Amino acid sequence: MSQVDTYEKELAFQTDRRRAAVAFIKAVSDLWYDKSIELVLFRNQLIDRNVSEIINLHEYAGEFVQKPISIFDSVEIAQAILSLDLPPAKLDIGKLTYEYHLEENELQDARAFVSAKLSDAKQSDEVVPKDVVLYGFGRIGRLLARELMSKAGKGSQLRLRAIVTRGIITESVLEKRASLLAQDSVHGDFSGTVSYSVDQESLIINGTTVRLISANAPEDVDYTAYGINDALIIDNTGAFRDDQALKRHLKAKGAHKVLLTAPGKNIPNIVHGVNHTEHHPDKVDIFSAASCTTNAITPVLKAIEDSYGVINGHLETIHAYTNDQNLVDNMHSKYRRGRAAALNMVITETGAGKAVSKALPSFEGKLTSNAIRVPVPNGSLAILNLELETATSKDWLNATMKKYALEGDLVEQIKYSIDNELVSTDIVGSNAPSIYDSNATIVNADGKKVVLYVWYDNEYGYSHQVIRLAKYIAKVRRYTYY
C-alpha cells in the first residue's frame, strides 16, 4: 500500500471515529437530560465534553485497563442503555465496555448484555430531590455552585436554591458575585451562563433562579419565605466549626441538615467512600466533610492498611497557598503565614495526620504530619512515608492501588496515574480527591518502608467529595454501576 493510500485510510478512520464521538455525545446528553442517567468513563466526566476530549478519554481508558476500549464500542453500549427503561443512575461505561469484551460477548448483543448487568437497577430506592443552600460563597462555595448547576439535569437530586452572604445585596454586589462565579483564574470560565436580577436579588445560573440572602447569623434566615423547605445547609464560611455553633443553622425555618466544608469538632468528620456509612443521615443532623488533605490521603491509607497494615508513618503536604496567607509580608496570627505567599515556601502546621484517625480509628497515634505552602494557587501533593507490617514490592504495591482505583468502594476517591510526566497543573480539575502517582512510588529493599505520592486538587477534588457526601446526607444517591 502506498503512503498516499495509507494516509487516506487514516483520514477515513479518523473521520469515522470523530463521527462516532458525535453520536456518543448525543447519547450521553439524551441519557442525562431525558432520563437523569449520567455516564462516566472510569470516573471521568463525559457531560459537556467535546469530540477531541471524548477520544482522548478513550485512549486513556485503554491504557488504564490495558485493553483497547474504542469509541465505537462505547456508542453501542450507550445506545443500548438508552433503549432500556432504567431509573436515574450513574454508570461507568468504561467498566461496562471492558466487561462486554472480557466476557467475550456470551450474550448475543449489547442490549442483552447491558440489560443483564443492570438488572437490579429497578430495585433501587426512589430519589426525592433535596433543596440546597450554600452558606458562604468563597472558593469552595463557588465551585460547589458551578458543579451543582452544571449537573442539575432534570433537578432530580440536589437543587441549589439559595446562597447566604453577609452585607446588603446591591446591584454592584450581584454583579461581582456573578462575575466571580462566571470567571475563575484557576478553573477557567464556567461552562454555562450567569446573569443576575436586581428585582429578585438573585443570580440566574443556566436560566435557573438562585436567591441571594443577606444574613448576619444562621438562625436569622427564614428559608420557607423563599419556598425552600427541609434544606441541606452547606456551610462554607469556616466561621462555625463545632456542634454548638453549627446547631444554629437548624434553628432557621426550612433548614433540615447541615454540612460543614472544613474539619469539625464534636461532629462526625467524614471522608466519603471511607466512613460515610457509619453515620446514617436519619440519625445525624450535622456532618463535616473534613479537609481537602484528609480526603486526599485517607482513601489511600485505607487501601494500604487493609492490604498490608501500617505500623507508623509521616505525612508531608506540599500545599498550594490559600486565602489565609498574606500576599505581601504583613502581620499574621500564625507564624510564617505572614510572609508573602506567592514568593515563599512556607512551613506551617496541618492537622490532617491526626484527622485521619477520625475516619480510620486504626491510625490513632500512627502518623505525624507537617505542611509546606508553596507558590502555586491550586494543586497540592501529599507525601506519605510509611512503615508497613507486610513486605511488598513497587510492582505489587502499584497493582494493589490500581485494583482499588478500578473496583470496590474507593473507585470515586482514588485515581491511578500512569503518566510519567505528571505535574501539579495536570491534576487541576480532577474530580477524584486522590491521584495516586504510580511512577513516583518508592519501596525500600526490605519491602516494608514505602513512600507514596498522592496529588490532589485541593479545591475541585475536595468540592466533589463534598457533593458526594451531600448526596448521601440528602439521600439522593442514584443507582450506580462502577
Secondary structure, 3 states (H helix, E strand, C coil): CCHHHHHHHHHHHHHHHHHHHHHHHHHHHHHHHHHCEEEEECCEECCCCCHHHHHHHHHHHHHHHCCCCCHHHHHHHHHHHHHCCCCCEEEEHHHHHHHHHHCCCCCCCHHHHHHHHCCCHHHCCCCCCEEEEEECCCHHHHHHHHHHHHCCCCCCCEEEEEEEECCCCCHHHHHHHHHHHHCCCCCCCCCCCEEEECCCCEEEECCEEEEEEECCCHHHCEHHHHCCCCEEEEECCCCCCEHHHHHHHHCCECEEEEEECCCCECCCECCCCCCHHHCCCCCCCEEECCCHHHHHHHHHHHHHHHHCCEEEEEEEEEEECCCCCCCCCCCCCCCCCCCCCCCCCEEECCCHHHHHHHHCHHHCCCEEEEEEEECCCCCEEEEEEEEECCCCCHHHHHHHHHHHHHCCCCCCCEEEECCCCCCHHHHCCCCCCEEEEHHHCEECCCCCEEEEEEEECCCHHHHHHHHHHHHHHHCCCCEEEC
